[in-house]
Amino acid sequence: PYAWVRLAQAQALAAVPAAQVEKTLVMGLKYAPNEPGLVLARLRVGLLYWRGLGTAARDLLSRQMIVAARWMPGELVRLARARLLENDVAARLGADPVALARFNCVRARLPVPR
């Protein structure tokens, strides 16, 4: 699973088109969906390409968002803000009220960078 994330990161650094990165992310998410150590790395790449990803990839990444919101909501808020995707992430967390509440609680407390 770590190799898929490394490949996706390398693709992002090389500015590879979203369709290629999506295939890499989906492979890693399908083979090892429950790797807590990879959640943030997957989301860093996935949110960078978010607008160019298909529904299936977004759905798989939404599960990673829920894990992040439950266990490291501050990191998720910072990442979502950096990509200007706070509302998109919040919408995806709506399926899990606890995750959404944690995300919104941290979101309200963290100062918005200028």
ABEGO torsion letter per residue (X at the ends): XAAAAAAAAAAAAAGBBAAAAAAAAAAAAAABABBAAAAAAAAAAAAAAAAABBAAAAAAAAAAAAAAAAABAAAAAAAAAAAGAAAAAAAAAAABAAAAAAAAAAAAABBBBX
